[in-house]
Amino acid sequence: MKKTDKGDGGKKPFDLEERTLLFTKSVVDLCKGLTNNTINQRYIKQLLDAAGSVGANYREANEKLSKKDFIFRMRIARKECKESSYWLEVLEHANNNHKNKINALIVEAQELRNIFTSIIEKTL
């Protein structure tokens, strides 16, 4: 697995399929550690749907049928990153004891969104 240093001392996968999968797995791990209550249950489902869609749509973009299809799938992946950030922020508010883990995932969702934006802009 290729790795690249992102300047923060931590290593992140260079392969975006791997990186988006790790993002989804990290969200799953976070959700498994949250308190099981009515508030978390509602927002966890929303977050899991959005986070899982990031990598799924990125992989579909890589199997593009056309340039138009590629851009469409990349835009969906980017949109799901933004939605993931939203649900993470809501869960952060409801779960102060997981603030650091959630904040790291918010940063990762924003970084992925920026990468997807760059790819879309270069493809247009």
ABEGO torsion letter per residue (X at the ends): XBBBBAGAGBBBBABAAAAAAAAAAAAAAAAAABBBBAAAAAAAAAAAAAAAAAAAAAAAAAABABAAAAAAAAAAAAAAAAAAAAAAAAAAAABAAAAAAAAAAAAAAAAAAAAAAAAAAAAX
